[in-house]
Amino acid sequence: MSHSVPAAAPCAPDAPPAHPTPDVLLRAERLLAARLPHLAAHAIITADPELLRDESPTPATAPALIVAPGTAADVQALVVIAGALALPVVPRGARTGLVGGCVPRSPSLVVDTSRMREVHRLDIAGRTLRIGPGATLGEIEELLRPHGMMYPPDPASYRRASIGGTVATNAGGLRCVKYGVTDRWVRTLDVVLADGSLVTLGHDVAKDATGYDLTRLFVGSEGTLGIIVGVGITFCPAPAESRLMLAAFASAAGAAAAVATLCARVTPAMCELLDAGALGSRDTGALVPALGSPAGWGADPTLLMVQVDGSHAEAEAEAILARAALELAGGRVVEVAAAHTDAILDMRRGGSAVRTAGGEPSAEALVDPGMPQPTLPQDLSVPVARLGQTIAAIRRIASTHRVQTRIAAHAGDGNLHLLLLTDAAGAEAGAAARAGAAQLRGAMGEIIDAVLASGGTVSGEHGIGSLKRDWAARDLGARTIELHRSTQRAFDPHSLMNPGTGF
Amino acid sequence: MSHSVPAAAPCAPDAPPAHPTPDVLLRAERLLAARLPHLAAHAIITADPELLRDESPTPATAPALIVAPGTAADVQALVVIAGALALPVVPRGARTGLVGGCVPRSPSLVVDTSRMREVHRLDIAGRTLRIGPGATLGEIEELLRPHGMMYPPDPASYRRASIGGTVATNAGGLRCVKYGVTDRWVRTLDVVLADGSLVTLGHDVAKDATGYDLTRLFVGSEGTLGIIVGVGITFCPAPAESRLMLAAFASAAGAAAAVATLCARVTPAMCELLDAGALGSRDTGALVPALGSPAGWGADPTLLMVQVDGSHAEAEAEAILARAALELAGGRVVEVAAAHTDAILDMRRGGSAVRTAGGEPSAEALVDPGMPQPTLPQDLSVPVARLGQTIAAIRRIASTHRVQTRIAAHAGDGNLHLLLLTDAAGAEAGAAARAGAAQLRGAMGEIIDAVLASGGTVSGEHGIGSLKRDWAARDLGARTIELHRSTQRAFDPHSLMNPGTGF
C-alpha cells in the first residue's frame, strides 16, 4: 500500500476547502489492511489530481483512499468500512465522465471498479450478457462481434468507457437516435447498497412489471444510490449493412431544418451535426474530395453526418429516402465509401485538445487540436424540432458575451454538445482566466435559460456530476430536487454514496 | 351527491375486514362539498362492488368516496382533503386492470381520472402529445391515425384502457416485442404528490440525463407514489405495411422452439402463441380455411400469430424470412389476407367469459365464451429461450394438481398469460369453490417457483396490484421489498397513496 498524503489538499480557486481531516483515510486504510489484506496491492491514499480526475476540468478538492476491489464481496466489505467511519464513497469506472461525477470533494473512499471485468454469463440465443462493471464497451463489442451482435450505446469514449460508468450516467452516443440510450438495454443490476447489502435488481426478461423499476432508477443515478457491481444487458443483431452519407449545408439553420425533414421520413442510425465552429479548420475535402472544404459551402458551413442501417434491402431503401430528404432540404450529399466510414466516424469521435485521464486524446472531441483549450463542455438536450432555434439562441447570446461557440450535436436526438471559448481560455490562471471564466458562466447561464424555456434540459447523456448541480436545480425545481433528496435517503440514509453529485 | 352507504362493508370470505369506520367518508364528503362544490355531481359514496371493481376477481372490501375530478387543481385539493383525514387515496383510470390495483381495501377516496381526457398539446412534427390521464388509448389512436402516426403500446384492452392507467401499470401488449412497452414512450408526467403538490417529471426531449429518472419510477408504480394528472408521450410513424401469418404446430414445444428460430432472424411486430387450451373449440378453419381446425394439426395443437411490419420493402423481406423460419421450425404457415387481419387480431384480443367493469367482454381474453369462468389470471414473464420449458413445467404441475391450463403468450417477449381452471371454477360459493381455490393456489405456487427458478418474474405487464403481493414479495426478496417501502415513503411519508398495492 503506497502513500502520498499531502499536508493539505490542493484547492482550485473556486473550489470549497477540504474540511474533514485526512486522518479518517488513515483509519480506513488500517481497517482495510486488517479486514481485506488481499486488497493492499490495489489501494493508495493520494491527493494527486491526475489520479483523482475524470475527463472534465473538475479539480479534486481532497485526498482519497482509492481501492480497486476484485469482487462484489470486496465492495460490500469496503462499504461497511466506509460506513463505520462515515467516509463518503465515490464509485468510479474508467474515468471517462465529463461532469466530475467521480471526483472527490472531501476525503473519500474511491471504489475503482476497473478490475471487475469478468464475464459471468454470455447467452447469445437469449441475448443476455452478465458482466463486471469494469468491462469496457470496447471489450463488450469484441465479445459480441463474432456472434453478429452489438450493444448499441456508443458514447464517443466507448472503447475506453466502462459498462458500469455508462450505466451510472445513462450514457448515449451516436447511434442512440435509432437504438435508444443505455436504459433501454439494461435488464439487471447487482448493486451494493450503503448498508453493505448486495441485491440484484430486475430480471433477465424482456418485460418486467414486478414492483418499481429500481433498475432504471439506478441507471443515471451517478453513484448516489449504491455501487454497481454487476450489469446484465441485452443486445441485438448488428445490422447487415450501414450506409453513411455526408451533407454539406450553407448554414446551421438549413442543416437543422434538414434534420426534421429527414427524421420525418427515415429513422437514421446516426444523425450528427457539426457547425462551422466545430468543423474549424478541418479539411473535409482531404477526407472526402467530393465534399470540398467547408469554406466553399457558404457563409455558415455546417455538416450533417447521416447513417442508415438494417438489412441490405432496408439500408438501401433508407439510403435513397435519406438522400432525397437531405437534398430536398438544400444539402449537397456525398455518400462515403464503406472503406472510409471508420475514418469519418473517428473524426467525429476524436481529435480533441482535451486530455483524457489516461493521457489519450478525449473522445468527446469537438475541436481540432490546433484550437485553444475548450472550457465548459455542455450537453444540452432540446426537442428536435427546436434544434435550429436553439443554435440561433446560443449564437446570439454568445455574440453578446463575446464568446466563441463550437457545436456538435446528436442532431436526430436534439442533443447538443456545446463548447464555449474565450480568448482567455488558454490562460493557465490569474485575473485573465478568472475574467474569462466569469464571461463563460454569464453566457452559459443565459443559454441554459433559453434551453429550459424551449422545454429542454441541461443534460442529455453526460449527467450532472458536480459541474452542473446549480443548473440541474434550476432545471428541475425545488420540489423535484426534494424528491431526489428523499429518494436518495431511501437508499442511503446517511448520505454516504457520492455526496455532492447530481443534486 | 348521491349516497349509498351500507351498514357494513361487504366482505369476501378471505378478505380482511374493513377496519376504519365509514364515518371518515362522510367527513370527506362534507369537506368536498365545502371546498369543491363543483364536484358534487361527480362524487358518490358507495360500497357497490360493481362500482369499485376492476376486471380482476378482486372484491372491494370497503366502501369508498369516488370522485371524478376535472382538473389537476381538483386532484390537488382532493389529496389535501384525504391527507387531513388520513384517508387512503386510490387513483384509477378506466378500470381495465387485472390485478385489483384500484380496488379499495379500506374506506378510501377513489380518484377517478376518467373525466380528465383533454388534449393539451399535439405536436406531430415534434412527435409529442400531452394529454389528460383519462384519455383512452383508443382515443389516442384516433388522434394520431390521420397523421400516419401510432402510439405502440396496445394492451388487449387498449380501446378502453386509459393512458394514465397504462402508465401506472407499464402496460405492454401485442406489438411490444418490436416497439417496447409503455416506459419507452413516456416522456413527461404531471403528478400530484401525497402533500398535494403538483410537479412535472421529465422533459419533452429524446435524451434526458438530468437527475434520477423519476418519470420511469412512476411508470408501473400502480398509484403508490402519486396521482398521474397529465401524460406526455412520444409516438412513431405507423408502418406502411403489416403482414400477418398464422403458423399451425403439432405441439406447444414445437411452437416455442419456432419462436426462438424466428426471433433470431427477424424482429416481429407481434409474435403470439395460443396453446390447445386457449384455442379451445375455436374453429380456426372457419376464419382461415387453409388453416383447418386445430384438431387436425396434431396431438397438442398450437398456433403462432406472427406479424411483421415496416416499409413495403422491409415488410416484404421480413415476411419472407419469417415464413422460412416458421416452416424450418415445423410450422404450417398461412398468410392472412389484409382484409381479414382485424378479425384474427380481435380473436386474440377478445371473446372472453370475463366481464369488464363496463359489462363488455374483457379484452384479455384467452378462452371462448362457452368455457367455465376462468380464475387466477396470470402474467408470467420468462426469458424467451425458456418459453418451451416453462410451458412444459406449467403443464406438469397443473396435471399433478388436476387443474386445467390455458396459455396465450406474447411469445416473442416470453410473457405468458395463463389461466388455471378447476371443475369447481363455475361454483359461485361454498365448499366446492373454496376447495377449488385452494387447489388453484397450490398449483400456482409451484408454477411461480418454477418461473422464478428459471430467471422469470411474476408480472410482465399487468403489475402486482393486490392480487400478487405475496408472489411479488417472494420474487423480489426481503431487501428489495424494503427498498420499495423506503422509496414509497420518500414520496408519501404517511402512506396515503394506494396502500396495500404492489408490495
Interface residues (C-beta under 8 A of the other chain):
Chain A: D123 A125 G126 T128 T169 N170 G172 C176 V177 G180 V181 D183 R184 L193 S197 V199 L201 H203 D204 V205 A206 K207 D208 A209 T210 G211 Y212 D213 L214 R216 L217 V219 G220 S221 A260 A264 G310 S311 A313 E314 E316 A317 D379 S381 V382 P383 V384 A385 R386 H410 G412 D413 G414 N415 G455 G456 T457 V458 S459 G460 E461 H462 G463 I464 A472 D475 L476 G477 R479 T480 I481 L483 H484 S486 T487 R489 A490 F491 G502 F503
Chain B: D123 A125 G126 T128 T169 N170 G172 C176 V177 G180 V181 D183 R184 L193 S197 V199 L201 H203 D204 V205 A206 K207 D208 A209 T210 G211 Y212 D213 L214 R216 L217 V219 G220 S221 A260 A264 G310 S311 A313 E314 E316 A317 D379 S381 V382 P383 V384 A385 R386 H410 G412 D413 G414 N415 G455 G456 T457 V458 S459 G460 E461 H462 G463 I464 A472 D475 L476 G477 R479 T480 I481 L483 H484 S486 T487 R489 A490 F491 G502 F503
